[in-house]
Amino acid sequence: MNFLLGPAFFVPLPRSNLGERGNATMQSRDFSRRLGRSTAVCVSAMVWCWGMASVFAVQPADDELPDAKPVPAVQVVPLPYDQASFQFRGVELIRVHFGADLKRPFVFPVRGSAGRSLTRMGHPHDPVSHSHHNSVWLSHQNVEGVNFWEDPGTQRIVCRKITRFDDGADRAAMVAEIQWLNSEGTPLIDEVRTIAVRVDPETPIAESTGIPRAYLVTIESTFTPAGKPSVVFDTTPFGLIGVRMAKTIGVNDGGGRILNSEGARNERAVFRKPARWVDYAGYIGDSETAGISLFDHPANPGFPSPFHVRNDGWMGICLTLDRPQKATSASPLSVIYGLWVHDGVPKRETIDRAWRDFAEQNDR
């Protein structure tokens, strides 16, 4: 039996008694018939595909969705396991973790335009005793004698519920109701916290990741006493807000740079000095530099507050370094902080402009 390669398969051709010449003629005619049938099948398949393509062709949205609304560019998307993802055109910028089993809610990651997180979980050289360094977080070391700052103990800052999610063309936000519980589980503080992300429509976008080259995160909180007339945030350098930068951005590990609003640089000149803002920037990749500016707000108590900043990659704002702050039912304690996430290692004037925008946009 001979085999002849057809259009898409091997076709067996039986022998005949016509001799080699007859066999050749027969094979030629048989091949032509089979080729004709195969061609007809292919043409039919192509016609079917074209027909189906017309059925599934995308119809003009204006015709089929006359009441359609613009898709918000900035969204906060609820996720499983008590998380929320803040996204720009579907690409994550930050993620909020607020599970009731956590020691405290926190934000991680905080992505720069290269896609890498500019913050980390824990101290790079002391992960045990600094396990409370949860990227970006709010807590305090001395509330009525209770240490909410560090992890040991059963005291916790617990998110009770998320009451609101908002999306928009340039801003998304979520609102959480939070309680600060002592070691017996008794609430000391009721907190309402709003976390928002704002992207200026004119900000350039990184082509490789779709992430803006700068955006602003704001954390606004109001504290009232739970079950009694007042609650005191006593003196300590630790609280309310902390930021643990990525290891490669730290001055010690990566050769990064600290700069404050007064022009001072690095830990020795910046440590516990009052300022409107502190910027921490450095390398996040082989050729990419980025950083975060931590903003205090003119309406915050004690503005401008001292900043607790270290060359090992951590910075925070000291709300009660030298004097306590009291919250009462009639006069709650309110604060608002900003994190300006940016590319590069910006100059002081550039950060000043971003800080002024923050102060004006969040004028209370």
C-alpha positions as CSV (number, residue, x, y, z in Angstrom):
1,M,0.0,0.0,0.0
2,N,1.3,3.4,-0.9
3,F,0.7,6.6,1.0
4,L,0.1,10.1,-0.4
5,L,0.2,13.2,1.7
6,G,-3.1,15.0,1.4
7,P,-4.0,18.5,2.5
8,A,-4.0,17.7,6.2
9,F,-3.6,14.0,6.6
10,F,-2.1,10.8,5.0
11,V,-4.4,9.2,2.4
12,P,-3.9,5.4,1.8
13,L,-4.1,4.5,-2.0
14,P,-4.9,0.9,-2.9
15,R,-3.0,-1.0,-5.6
16,S,-4.8,-1.8,-8.9
17,N,-4.1,-4.2,-11.8
18,L,-3.5,-1.4,-14.3
19,G,0.3,-1.4,-13.9
20,E,2.5,1.5,-12.8
21,R,1.1,3.9,-15.4
22,G,-2.5,3.0,-14.6
23,N,-1.8,3.3,-10.9
24,A,-0.3,6.7,-11.4
25,T,-3.3,7.9,-13.3
26,M,-5.7,6.5,-10.7
27,Q,-3.7,8.1,-7.9
28,S,-3.7,11.4,-9.7
29,R,-7.5,11.3,-10.2
30,D,-8.1,10.2,-6.6
31,F,-5.9,13.0,-5.2
32,S,-7.8,15.6,-7.3
33,R,-11.2,14.4,-6.0
34,R,-9.9,14.4,-2.4
35,L,-8.3,17.8,-2.9
36,G,-11.5,19.2,-4.3
37,R,-13.5,17.9,-1.3
38,S,-10.9,19.3,1.1
39,T,-11.0,22.7,-0.6
40,A,-14.8,22.8,-0.3
41,V,-14.6,21.9,3.4
42,C,-12.0,24.7,4.0
43,V,-14.1,27.2,2.1
44,S,-17.2,26.3,4.1
45,A,-15.3,26.5,7.4
46,M,-14.0,30.0,6.4
47,V,-17.5,31.2,5.6
48,W,-18.8,29.8,8.9
49,C,-16.0,31.6,10.8
50,W,-16.8,34.9,9.0
51,G,-20.4,34.5,9.9
52,M,-19.7,33.8,13.6
53,A,-17.3,36.8,13.7
54,S,-20.1,39.1,12.5
55,V,-22.4,37.6,15.2
56,F,-19.9,38.3,18.0
57,A,-18.5,41.6,16.6
58,V,-18.3,44.4,19.2
59,Q,-21.3,46.7,18.8
60,P,-20.9,50.4,19.3
61,A,-21.4,51.1,23.1
62,D,-23.3,54.3,22.3
63,D,-25.9,52.3,20.4
64,E,-26.4,49.5,22.9
65,L,-25.7,51.3,26.2
66,P,-27.3,54.8,25.9
67,D,-27.3,55.3,29.7
68,A,-23.8,54.1,30.3
69,K,-21.7,56.1,32.8
70,P,-17.9,56.7,32.7
71,V,-15.9,54.0,34.5
72,P,-14.1,55.6,37.5
73,A,-10.4,55.7,36.9
74,V,-9.7,55.4,40.7
75,Q,-11.5,52.6,42.5
76,V,-11.4,50.8,45.8
77,V,-12.2,47.1,45.3
78,P,-13.2,45.0,48.3
79,L,-11.3,41.6,48.4
80,P,-11.7,38.4,50.4
81,Y,-10.1,38.1,53.8
82,D,-10.9,41.6,54.9
83,Q,-8.8,43.5,52.4
84,A,-9.4,46.4,50.0
85,S,-7.4,47.2,46.9
86,F,-7.1,50.8,45.7
87,Q,-6.6,50.7,42.0
88,F,-5.9,53.0,39.1
89,R,-7.5,51.8,35.8
90,G,-7.5,48.3,37.3
91,V,-3.9,48.3,38.5
92,E,-3.3,48.1,42.3
93,L,-1.6,51.0,44.0
94,I,-2.1,50.2,47.7
95,R,-3.9,47.5,49.7
96,V,-5.6,47.9,53.1
97,H,-5.7,45.0,55.5
98,F,-8.4,45.3,58.2
99,G,-9.1,41.8,59.5
100,A,-10.5,41.6,63.0
101,D,-7.8,39.0,64.0
102,L,-5.0,41.5,63.3
103,K,-3.2,43.5,66.0
104,R,-4.0,46.7,64.0
105,P,-5.1,47.6,60.5
106,F,-2.3,48.5,58.0
107,V,-1.6,49.4,54.4
108,F,0.7,47.1,52.3
109,P,1.9,47.3,49.6
110,V,2.4,50.9,48.6
111,R,3.5,50.6,45.0
112,G,5.8,52.9,43.1
113,S,5.5,53.3,39.3
114,A,7.9,50.4,38.7
115,G,5.4,48.1,40.4
116,R,7.5,47.4,43.5
117,S,6.3,48.2,47.0
118,L,8.1,51.2,48.6
119,T,7.3,49.9,52.1
120,R,7.9,46.6,53.8
121,M,6.6,44.5,56.8
122,G,9.0,44.5,59.7
123,H,12.5,45.8,60.4
124,P,15.1,44.3,58.0
125,H,17.5,43.4,60.8
126,D,15.2,43.0,63.8
127,P,12.0,41.3,62.6
128,V,11.0,40.0,66.1
129,S,11.0,43.0,68.3
130,H,9.9,45.2,65.5
131,S,7.1,43.0,64.1
132,H,4.7,45.9,64.7
133,H,6.3,47.8,61.8
134,N,3.4,47.0,59.5
135,S,4.3,49.1,56.4
136,V,2.0,52.0,57.0
137,W,-0.1,52.0,60.2
138,L,-1.7,54.0,63.0
139,S,-1.2,53.2,66.7
140,H,0.1,54.8,69.9
141,Q,2.4,53.6,72.7
142,N,0.6,55.2,75.7
143,V,-3.2,55.5,75.7
144,E,-4.3,55.6,79.4
145,G,-1.1,53.5,80.1
146,V,-1.9,50.9,77.4
147,N,0.8,50.2,74.8
148,F,-1.0,49.8,71.4
149,W,2.3,50.4,69.5
150,E,4.1,47.1,70.1
151,D,2.8,43.6,69.5
152,P,3.2,41.8,72.9
153,G,0.0,41.6,74.9
154,T,-3.7,41.2,74.1
155,Q,-4.5,44.8,73.5
156,R,-5.7,45.4,69.9
157,I,-6.9,48.0,67.4
158,V,-9.9,46.3,65.7
159,C,-11.9,47.2,62.6
160,R,-15.5,46.6,63.4
161,K,-16.9,47.4,60.0
162,I,-16.4,49.2,56.7
163,T,-19.2,51.7,56.2
164,R,-18.5,53.1,52.8
165,F,-16.6,52.6,49.6
166,D,-16.3,55.5,47.0
167,D,-14.9,55.6,43.5
168,G,-14.2,58.5,41.3
169,A,-12.4,60.1,38.3
170,D,-9.4,61.1,40.5
171,R,-10.2,59.8,44.0
172,A,-11.3,56.7,45.8
173,A,-12.0,56.3,49.6
174,M,-13.1,53.9,52.2
175,V,-14.5,54.6,55.7
176,A,-13.9,52.2,58.7
177,E,-15.3,52.1,62.2
178,I,-12.5,51.0,64.6
179,Q,-12.2,50.3,68.3
180,W,-9.1,50.4,70.5
181,L,-9.4,47.6,73.0
182,N,-7.3,47.1,76.2
183,S,-6.0,43.8,77.3
184,E,-9.3,42.9,78.9
185,G,-11.1,43.6,75.6
186,T,-12.7,46.8,77.0
187,P,-13.0,49.6,74.3
188,L,-11.0,52.7,75.2
189,I,-11.4,54.6,71.9
190,D,-13.9,54.7,69.1
191,E,-12.3,55.8,65.8
192,V,-13.6,56.6,62.4
193,R,-10.9,56.3,59.8
194,T,-11.0,57.4,56.2
195,I,-8.3,56.2,53.8
196,A,-8.3,57.8,50.3
197,V,-6.1,57.7,47.2
198,R,-6.0,60.7,44.8
199,V,-4.4,60.7,41.4
200,D,-4.0,64.0,39.5
201,P,-5.4,63.5,36.0
202,E,-2.3,65.3,34.6
203,T,0.2,63.0,36.3
204,P,2.3,60.9,33.8
205,I,1.7,57.2,33.8
206,A,4.4,54.5,33.6
207,E,3.9,52.7,30.4
208,S,5.4,49.4,31.7
209,T,3.0,49.1,34.7
210,G,0.2,51.6,34.2
211,I,0.9,53.1,37.6
212,P,1.0,56.9,38.0
213,R,4.4,58.4,38.6
214,A,3.0,60.2,41.7
215,Y,-0.2,59.9,43.8
216,L,-1.4,60.9,47.2
217,V,-2.6,58.7,50.0
218,T,-4.5,60.4,52.9
219,I,-5.4,58.9,56.3
220,E,-7.9,60.9,58.3
221,S,-9.1,59.8,61.7
222,T,-11.4,61.1,64.5
223,F,-11.0,59.7,68.0
224,T,-13.7,59.8,70.7
225,P,-13.6,58.1,74.1
226,A,-15.5,54.8,74.4
227,G,-17.7,54.6,77.5
228,K,-16.3,57.5,79.5
229,P,-16.0,61.3,79.2
230,S,-12.4,61.5,78.0
231,V,-9.3,59.5,76.9
232,V,-5.7,60.7,76.9
233,F,-2.9,60.0,74.4
234,D,0.0,60.4,76.8
235,T,3.6,61.5,76.1
236,T,5.6,59.2,73.9
237,P,7.6,59.5,70.6
238,F,5.7,56.6,69.1
239,G,2.4,57.4,67.5
240,L,0.2,58.1,65.7
241,I,1.5,57.2,62.3
242,G,4.4,55.0,61.2
243,V,6.0,54.2,57.9
244,R,8.5,51.4,57.3
245,M,10.3,51.9,54.0
246,A,11.6,49.2,51.7
247,K,15.1,48.0,52.7
248,T,16.8,49.3,49.6
249,I,15.5,52.8,50.2
250,G,16.9,53.0,53.8
251,V,20.0,55.2,54.3
252,N,21.9,52.4,56.0
253,D,21.0,49.5,53.7
254,G,20.5,51.2,50.4
255,G,22.2,54.6,50.6
256,G,18.8,56.4,50.4
257,R,18.2,60.0,51.5
258,I,16.1,61.7,54.2
259,L,15.0,65.3,53.6
260,N,12.7,67.5,55.7
261,S,10.8,70.7,54.9
262,E,13.5,72.8,56.6
263,G,16.2,71.4,54.3
264,A,17.8,69.1,56.9
265,R,19.1,65.7,55.7
266,N,19.3,62.2,57.2
267,E,18.8,61.1,60.8
268,R,21.2,63.2,62.7
269,A,19.7,66.5,61.5
270,V,16.1,65.4,61.1
271,F,15.5,63.2,64.2
272,R,12.6,64.6,66.4
273,K,12.7,68.0,64.7
274,P,9.5,69.8,63.9
275,A,8.7,69.9,60.2
276,R,5.8,70.1,57.7
277,W,7.0,67.0,55.9
278,V,9.8,64.4,55.7
279,D,10.7,62.6,52.5
280,Y,12.4,59.2,52.3
281,A,13.7,58.2,48.9
282,G,16.2,55.9,47.3
283,Y,16.7,53.0,44.9
284,I,13.9,50.5,44.5
285,G,15.4,48.7,41.5
286,D,18.7,48.6,39.4
287,S,17.9,51.9,37.8
288,E,14.6,53.1,39.5
289,T,14.5,55.5,42.3
290,A,11.3,56.4,44.3
291,G,10.1,57.4,47.7
292,I,7.4,58.6,50.0
293,S,6.9,62.0,51.6
294,L,5.1,61.9,54.9
295,F,2.9,65.0,55.3
296,D,1.7,66.7,58.5
297,H,-1.4,68.9,58.2
298,P,-1.8,72.5,59.5
299,A,-5.1,71.5,61.3
300,N,-3.4,68.7,63.3
301,P,-2.7,69.3,67.0
302,G,0.8,70.6,67.6
303,F,1.5,71.3,63.9
304,P,4.3,71.2,62.8
305,S,5.0,68.1,64.8
306,P,8.4,66.5,65.4
307,F,9.3,63.6,63.2
308,H,10.8,60.4,64.5
309,V,13.1,59.3,61.6
310,R,15.9,56.7,61.4
311,N,18.5,55.9,58.9
312,D,17.4,52.2,59.1
313,G,14.3,53.1,57.0
314,W,11.6,54.1,59.3
315,M,9.7,57.4,59.8
316,G,6.8,58.6,61.9
317,I,5.1,61.7,63.2
318,C,5.2,62.3,67.0
319,L,1.8,63.5,68.0
320,T,2.6,63.5,71.7
321,L,6.4,63.8,72.0
322,D,6.3,66.6,74.7
323,R,2.7,66.9,75.7
324,P,-0.4,64.7,75.9
325,Q,-3.5,65.1,73.8
326,K,-7.0,64.6,75.2
327,A,-10.1,63.5,73.3
328,T,-13.5,64.1,74.8
329,S,-17.1,63.3,73.7
330,A,-17.7,67.0,73.1
331,S,-14.3,67.6,71.5
332,P,-12.9,64.6,69.6
333,L,-9.3,64.4,68.5
334,S,-8.9,64.6,64.7
335,V,-5.8,64.2,62.6
336,I,-5.1,63.9,58.9
337,Y,-1.8,62.7,57.4
338,G,-0.6,62.4,53.8
339,L,1.7,60.1,52.0
340,W,2.9,61.4,48.6
341,V,4.2,58.4,46.6
342,H,6.5,59.6,43.9
343,D,9.2,58.6,41.4
344,G,12.8,59.8,41.7
345,V,14.5,61.8,44.4
346,P,12.7,65.1,44.3
347,K,14.0,68.5,45.3
348,R,12.7,70.4,48.3
349,E,10.7,72.8,46.1
350,T,8.9,69.9,44.4
351,I,7.9,68.3,47.6
352,D,6.8,71.7,49.0
353,R,4.4,72.1,46.1
354,A,2.9,68.6,46.7
355,W,2.5,69.4,50.4
356,R,0.7,72.7,49.6
357,D,-1.7,70.8,47.3
358,F,-2.3,68.3,50.1
359,A,-3.0,71.1,52.7
360,E,-5.4,72.9,50.4
361,Q,-7.3,69.8,49.1
362,N,-7.9,68.7,52.7
363,D,-8.5,72.1,54.2
364,R,-10.7,71.6,57.3
